Amino acid sequence: MYKIKKIRKGYIVINTTTGRHAHFRSMFGCRCIIYYLTNNIEITNPYLQVSAERLKDKEKKGKYKNKRR
């Protein structure tokens, strides 16, 4: 369900079902977020909380539309 990719400045965790992703500096952070999400553990770290919200299975939001146009 989750895939880890190495990039130049860290790692990316990708949710393979939705295509959503989050960036991390270390492999440890990647493994932590995957462990927390798969085991439904409450996250106390603010950065990991935001990343978890990005990676969770939710309905995709509509595309951004410029209100001025």
C-alpha positions in Angstrom: 0.0 0.0 0.0 2.9 2.3 0.6 6.1 2.7 -1.3 9.4 4.4 -0.4 11.5 6.2 -3.0 15.0 7.7 -2.6 15.4 11.2 -3.9 18.3 13.6 -3.9 17.5 15.2 -0.5 15.8 12.4 1.4 12.9 10.1 0.7 9.3 10.1 -0.5 6.5 7.9 0.9 3.9 7.2 -1.8 0.4 5.8 -1.1 0.1 3.5 -4.1 -3.7 3.4 -4.0 -4.3 7.2 -4.2 -1.0 8.5 -5.5 -0.6 10.9 -2.6 2.9 11.4 -1.2 4.9 13.0 1.6 8.6 14.0 1.9 11.0 12.8 4.6 14.6 13.4 5.4 15.4 10.0 6.8 14.4 6.3 6.2 13.5 6.2 9.9 10.7 8.8 9.4 9.4 6.9 6.4 9.2 3.6 8.4 7.6 5.4 11.3 4.8 6.9 9.3 4.1 3.7 7.5 4.0 1.8 10.8 1.7 4.4 12.4 -0.7 4.4 9.5 -0.9 0.6 9.1 -1.4 0.0 12.9 -3.8 3.0 13.5 -1.5 4.5 16.1 -2.1 8.1 17.3 0.7 10.4 16.1 2.0 13.2 18.5 4.6 14.7 16.2 3.1 17.7 14.3 5.1 17.1 11.1 4.1 13.4 11.0 0.5 14.4 11.7 0.4 16.6 8.6 2.1 13.9 6.6 -0.3 11.2 7.8 -3.3 13.4 6.7 -1.7 13.7 3.2 -1.1 10.0 2.9 -4.5 8.7 4.2 -7.1 7.3 1.9 -9.6 10.1 1.3 -11.6 11.4 -1.5 -9.5 13.5 -3.8 -10.1 17.2 -3.5 -11.1 19.1 -6.6 -8.5 20.9 -8.5 -7.5 24.4 -7.4 -9.4 27.0 -9.3 -8.4 30.6 -9.5 -11.3 32.7 -8.2 -10.2 35.8 -10.1 -10.7 34.3 -13.5 
